[in-house]
Amino acid sequence: MAQKQLDTLVEDIYSSLSYLSNNEPLDIDDVLIDQVGEAIKKVIKEWATPAERNKKFSLRMSNIGKPARQLWFENKYEREDRAIAPHTFIKFLYGHLLEEIVLMLVRLAKHKVTDEQKEVEVSGIKGHIDCKIDNEVVDIKSASGFSFAKFKNETLREDDPFGYIAQLTGYENAEGTNHGGLLVINKESGELTLYRPEELDKPVTRMMIEGLQRELKLDEPPPLCYAPVSDGSKGNMRLARNCVYCPFKFKCFENLRVFKYAKGPQYLTRVVSTPRVEEITDEFQA
């Protein structure tokens, strides 16, 4: 049998599941079922044993694509020790479980999976690749419907706050290849997509690392990650979408004010007209 190619992966996964559409059973090898069971057991054990939350910052392959200003704050300050909501831990768990399910589907479609969690290094910066599929580096992600669309429509290069393209590129550089991809599952619909960034959209990893190392040594933070955006016609300005969940937003914007709306808190960087809703003055509740 000829080796399968990464480009047909999603199509092959869907094809392998067509038996279910025809009301026929899938032929799943017991070895694969046991393998998935062991992987899920490991995920649950690791999830149930949280790592130290405020361990010392370091550059990793997983964060080199994040904005320099965010990394500067992570390096200079400890994250605020806020309690994580129980439902957030559930979200963490099913995200990791979904990634294991995706790998099961890859194997079910008879594509080759190797080098799971292999440690790699570029310019002294280390990371672990998720795996190789058909001998090409692949990072597996689970995403909301909003984020999934950026992968499917190939617009991630325009809005990549977590630095997924840089992360993948770093792994490729470490492995001496440039033909990898991001295999993504939509957490809401179950849809899959394989996003393979264009070469022109990929950073030069070594130059990126050198630039970040210089910026992390600065006494003052690098420029804003994202500029505030207009909040209507009254002159107020609010945080950009990608800043809302940043743990350092109150350090980044010292005069940030938070107002309680039914749809959730609104973070205003400039208030010309005070909203007629309750203001949240305790940042730990914001």
N, C-alpha and C positions, 0 to 999 in steps of 0.2 A: 504493500500500500504506500502510495506517495505521501511524503510528509505534507501535512496541512499548512496553510499560510495564515498569518495573523489577520490579513485583510478580510478573510471570509469568516472570522470567528463568530461574530454576532449572528450572521446568517446561519451558520452551522449549529449554533446553540438553539436557535428557534426551530430549525429543521429537526433536531434531535427530540424536541418536545412535541412534534406533530402527532406522535402516537397518541398522546393524551387528548388532542383535539379530535382524533378519530375514535375515542373511547377504547383505546388499546393500552395495555400496560407497558411501562418502560422497562427495558432490560438493564437494570442497574446491578453491576457486579458487587458482591458482598464485600470485596476488598475496598472498593470505593466508599461504600457505606460506612465501613469501620474507620476508614481514613478521615472521613468527614466528622464522624462521631468524636474521634480523638482531637481533631482540630477545634471543634466546638467546646469540648471539655477544657482545653487549654485556654480558650478565649474567656470562658466563664470564670476559671480560676484566677486569671490575671485581672479580670474586671473586678472580682470580689476582693482583691488585694491592692487597693489604690497605692500608686507610687507617691513618694514625698512630693507635695504640691509646690513647694518653694525651693526646689533644688537649684543649684547655681546655674546661671545662664551659660550657654555655649552655642556657637554656631554649629548647625547640623544641616545635612542635606534637606531635611524636612522644613527648614525655616529660611534658607538663603534667598528664597524668592519673595519673602515678605518685605513690606516697605522699610527702608532704613530707619526712619524715625521710630517706628514701632519697636524694632530690634534695639535701638538706642535706649528706649525707656525700659525694655525688658532687661537690658544689661545693667542699667544704673539703679533700678528700683526693683524691689520685690513686689510681686503681685499682691494686691490687697487680699487679706485672708478672709474672704467671704465664704459663707456656707453655700455649697452647691445644692441646688434644689433636687429632691429625689427623682423627679421626672427627667432631669438632665442625665442622671446616671443610667436611666432606662434608655435614653437616646444613644448614649455611648455604647451600651451593650448591643442594641440591635444593629447599629452601624457596623460593628466588628463582626457580628454574626452574618450580616448580609454579604460581607466580603468573603467569608468562608463559603457561603452558598454559591456565590459567583464562581469561585474556583472549582467547586463541585460541578457546576454546569459546563465549565471549560473542559474538564476531564471527561464528562459525559459526552461531549461533542467530539471526543477523540483528538483533542489538541494536546500537545506535549507541554507539561508544566515542570520547570526545573528551578533550581537556585532560590527556593523560597527563603526570604529573610537573610539573604547573603549580605555580609558587611562589605561595604565598598568605601573608597576614600579618594578625594581629589584635593590637592593642595593642603593636606592635613585635616580637611573637614570630612567627617565620617557620616555614614548613613546606612540604612538597610533597604535593599530593594524588596518590593513585595514578592516578585518572582520574574522568571522569564517564561514567555509563552511562545512556542515555536522558535526558540532561540533568540527572541527579542525581548528587551526590557519592558515590563508592563507594570504600571502602578494602578492599583484597584481602588476605586472611590465609590462611596454611596453619597447621593446628593438629593436635595429637595428638588421639587419640580422646577423652581426658578433657576437654581444652579445647573440642573441637568440640561436645560435648554442651551446654556452657554457651550457645553460640550457638544451637544447634538448639532447645533447650528454653527459650530466652529467660530464662535465669537469670544472664546475665553481670553484670547490675547488682549481684548479690549477691556477686560475687567477680571483680573486674576489676583484678588487680594491675599489669597493663601499661598501664592507662588507655585502653583502646581506645575506650570511649564518649566520653571527653573529647577524644580525638584527632579522632574523626569530627565531634564537635560543633564543634570549633574550625575545621575545614575548612568545615563548613556555614556557620558565622558569617561566615567570610571571603568566601564566595561568595554570601551573602545568601539562603540556602535552609535548610530544616529537614526535608527529606524524603529524606535519603541513607540509606546502609546499609553493612553489613559483609558482603562476599561471602567465604565461608570454605570451604576445601576440607579434608576430613579426610585427613591424610597416610597414614593406615593403610588406609582403605577406598575413597577416591576420591569419597566422598559430598560433595555440595555443599549449602550452606544460605545463605539471605540473612536476616541479622538486622537489623531496623530498630528501634532503640531507641524506647521511648515518650518523649514530650516531658518527662514528669515525671522521667525518669531522667537527663536531660541536664543537665550543669552550666551555669551562666552563665559563659561563657569569660572574659570580661573580669574578672569578680570573682575567678575562680579564679586567673588570672594575677597579679592584684594581691596576693592572699593569699600565693601562693607567693613572690613577690618580697620580701614582708615577712619571711616565715619563713626565707628563705635568708640574710638579714642577721643572724639571731639568733646570739648567742654560744654558746648551748647548742642541741642538736638538738631538733626538735619531738617530740611523743609517739611512742611505738612505732607502727610500721605495723600490726603484728599481735601480739597478746599470745601468750606461750608457752602450750602446751597440755599437758594431763596425759599422761604416758607410763606408763600402767598404774596399779596400785593401791599402789605402794611410795612414792609421793610425788615421784618424779622429774618434771621438766618439760622439754619439748623445744621446739625451734623450730617455729613454725607452718609449714605446707607452703610458703607463699609466701616465707618467709625463707631457705629452705635454699640457694637458688641466688644469693642476694644477695652481691655481692663485698665488702660491708661488714659482714657478720654478726659478725666478730670485733671490730670496733670498736664495733658497736652493743651487743653482749653481751660485755663484757670478760672475764667468767669462763666463757665458753662452753667446754664440754668435748666431745670427739668420741670416739665408740666405734665400733669396726669390727665390723659385723655382716655376715653372708653376703649380705644383701639390699642392703647399702650402708651408708655411715656414718650414725650417729645423733647428732644435735647436741643436747646437753642443756644447758639454761640453769640448771637446779638439780639437784644430785645428792644424794639422801638415801640411796639404796641403790646402791652402785657396781656396774654391770653386770659379769658374769663373762665379759667378752670383752676383747680388746686395746684399750687406749686409744691414740688417735693424738695425739701431743703436738706434732707439727710441723704448723702450720696450713696450710702450703703443700702438704701431702699430703692434707689433709682435703677 
